[in-house]
Amino acid sequence: MAIQTAVLKSSPGIKRDGTKFEGDNYTDGQWVRWQRGLPRKMGGFKTTQKYLQELSRGFSTFTQQNYVYCHSGGDTTLDRFTLDATGNSSIVTDRTPTLQYAYGTVTLIGGSGSVDMIAVNGVDIMSGSVPFNTDINQTATDVASNITAHTSNPNYTATANNAIITITSSTGGDSVNGYIITNTLTTLTSTIVNMNYGSDALINSEYNLWMFDVQYDSSTSQNYLISHVAPNLDCICNDRDGRIFFGEVLGTGILQSITLPAGANATGGIVSLHPYLFYYGTDGVIGHSVPGEPTDLNGTGSGLARVWGQKIIKGMPMRAGSGTAPAGLFWAFDAVLRATFTGGSTIFQYDVIATGTSIMSPQCVVDYDGVFYWVGVDRFYMFNGVVREVPNTMNLNYFFDNINVNHQTKCFGFQIPKYGEIWWCYPKGTATECTHAVVFNVRENTWYDTELPNEGRSAGHFNNSFAAPILTGVQSTPLPLDPMTVYAVTVANPGSGNKYYVDGVLQPTLNLTEGNVYKFDQSAASNAGHPFRLSTTSDGTHGGGSEYSSGVITVGTPGTAGSYTQITVPVSAPTLYYYCSIHSGMGGQLNTLTLGDGFKVWQHEFKVDEYDGPAVSPIQSYFETADLSTLVTGKNEYLRITTLEPDFVQTGDMTVNVTGRANSRAPEVIGTTFTFPDTAAQPYEQIVMLKEQRRELRVRFESNSLYGDYQMGQIIGHFDSGDGTDLG
């Protein structure tokens, strides 16, 4: 045939299923997406944080006051850090729930008489009456000593600070929260704060999977971070322990547990259907909180129902009720259900939307403009009023045949609305972490895939502040040495005696890294009489320990200008505790991280390269056209491409080569690679002289230069007939 020109344009998306010759879609690609039906390079990514203590098994962001508050849950830890508007990160603080003992207070008032009895939940915790002694402060001390010396069932201890008697349960956890304190007094009077602040600890497990939501609590006027953790990574259908914790979403303090009702379980997770917090789990259990009080699952207005036979795996808010009435969609192991607010005695109505469905993991559900998409165990689903399969003729088999089923619960999804994309990250082949992603482009109605960078990602989601996903890495890398970190220490009484505040936060748990320097500034006047010291024992010398001095210096008198305690964290330093050397109960915990414990957090869709601190590296991006051939016109001839006219919005050099076969079973033959620059300085650089021939021919374009970027337009190829046989 005579030389002809044609536009090199394939159908959008990458077709992996079936053979390459059967379709008209692009046949291969890496880090490439489609917009307006044409390929373009995906965006770059940068590190925002390198300090996560563990692989993230759940990640959450909340934006307020020009900061993004990030939380990441791992096997044994819950990390927290912030990002500013430019993506710069704060240090990581540890909010891991630890075992806490409930306490309450009795404050004595008066100048004579006696304390005859103090009871907790009806149990007398004193051995007998204590008379007034000298003054009200000494009397409080005598009462506290009496409580501590007496053994009750359950047992309690007590301390005194002036006239305030703090009663602490010997039973850890949240079970004694809400216990009523009563007393019998002669002449004296008192004010009472009932037992509270007891909390369960995180149960450490390599299978821990986290879930987060944020909800406003009208009783405290605070936005709470609500977190759920359960060992669901090995099997989403297990019936093992699930726990719910909460804390101020902007805070840094350790999270506190929420008490479940008797007979309830929360093995599945949580979701906020404002003003209700919902929890769900094994045997089709779904429960909800008192309206406006997400931490109260037992009070008037709360509810509990068994709505299905199998475990509830996931819940999401949806628009279904009238007005602003809450509604939600729930995924059971084998069904989809809907909860709709009705009011009255039942409060919520539960309807079965579909049966015979499946769900691969709790993290794989994506809400895209009110339509829900998720991955089942053998197909992709969507809900837009009804549950139906998302058609996929492009990579359905490729995805399900290659996913590591032993680790499929790690699959997680997110959206990138700017490009109409829904991503599902998954472990491919023998990988144990998510190394690849399959992408459904809602706008283009097509599918493609890509390998994930840096050996993969473990968790994350889209954040509106950056119009980009924030994803956590899987590589353990050395933590960098930072310049001195300065913390401002103050002292105040929150109602249970004087406590340390660090940068305005009550007794926070902090992470310190080996080799780094941390300065605790005690210049504020409130520090007077409260020397800040370190120990390997909780509460230091008051807890039976001794002062820790390795790498520690103290300067000045607390409460005066220039006073501070400073530590250069030694190698292999133990877990430390800060405390007041004079008064008990004022301090908190300091975790010490080794230099090899850091996991990175990445902000994606950032420029076009990889930014890892000061290091900038190019990102390889390529795509390969569908097969071109004269066979479709009935001619058994080789197709020769002689010249190519690139049409790109392009930064940096790109390369092009021709590949193909003599027949569909013949080996691939890859031709010479040619380079074309972003700007044609010479006439010969305006086109590419290829002179390659194949019976089945494909063209591959690649960008792999620093600051390289491209968007394809209408590429023109010059073709004529070649010679050759149909044998390779």
Buried (B, 14 or more C-beta within 10 A) or exposed (E): EEEEEEEBBBBBBBBBBEEBBEBBBBBBBBBBBBBEEBBBBBBBBBBBBBBBBBBBBBBBBBBEEEBBBBBBBBBBBBBBBBBEEEBEBBBBBBBBBBEBBBBBBBBBEBEEBBBBBBBBBEEBBBEEBBEBBEEBBEBBBBBBBBBBEBEBEBBBBBBBBBBBBBBBBEEBBBBBBBBEBBBEBEEBEBEBBBBBBBBBBBBEBEBBBBBBBBBBBEEEEBBBBBBBBBBBBBEBBBBBBBBBBBBBBBBBBBBBBBBBBEEBBBBBBBBBBBBBBBBBBBBBBBBBBBBBBBBBBBEEBBBBBBBBEEBBBBBBBBEBBEEEBBBBBBBBBBBBBBBBBEEEEEBBBBEEBBEEBBBBBBBBBBBBEEEBBBBBEEBBBBBEEEBEEBEBEBBBEBBBEBBBEEBBBBBBBBBBBEBBBBBBBBBBEEBEBBBBBBBBBBEBEBBBBBEBBBEBBBBBBBBEBBEBBBBBBBEBBEBEEEEEBEBBBBBEEEEBBBBBBBBEBBBBBBBBBBBBBBBBBBBBEBBBEBBBBBBBBBBBBBBEBEBBEEBBEBEBBBBEEEBBBBBBBBEEBEEBBBBBBEBBBBBBBBBBBBBEBBBBBBBBBBBBBBBBEEEBEBBBBBBBBBBBBBBEEEEEBBBBBBBBBBBBEBBBBBBBBBBBBBEEEBEEBEBEEBEBBBEEEEEEEEBBEBEBBBBBBBBBBBBBBEEBBBBBBEBBBBBBBBEBEBEB
